[in-house]
């Protein structure tokens, strides 16, 4: 018999963010990481991840790692779960800089967040492959159960 037959919904909305500027070429979640979301004591749901340039930047790869809540400098505590290419940005005051929604195809007409759930106290960490001048602001929208 299933343990939960009724949908559950987050009780506390969470919006958190971080800025990343320094390259980290390690693919194991160690090195220069920025925590952009931490799940609460009952776990969390992530609904949306937005990325914005904070000025002129070169192109880079943005990497998302799930950390099990323990020391992120230990590779066994991290898992690389998603990568996204972030195009270069030329800053000016006459046009908006591009923003990026981090999604994956769900079916032919819908997309979804690539990291929809986190267990209790797990973290979502980010790193970039190329140092950028102005930084990337990564904002995560979700909620704790």
Helices and strands as residue ranges (DSSP letters): E 12-20, E 34-38, E 44-53, E 60-67, G 75-77, E 78-86, E 99-101, E 104-105, E 111-112, E 117-118, E 123-128, E 136-144
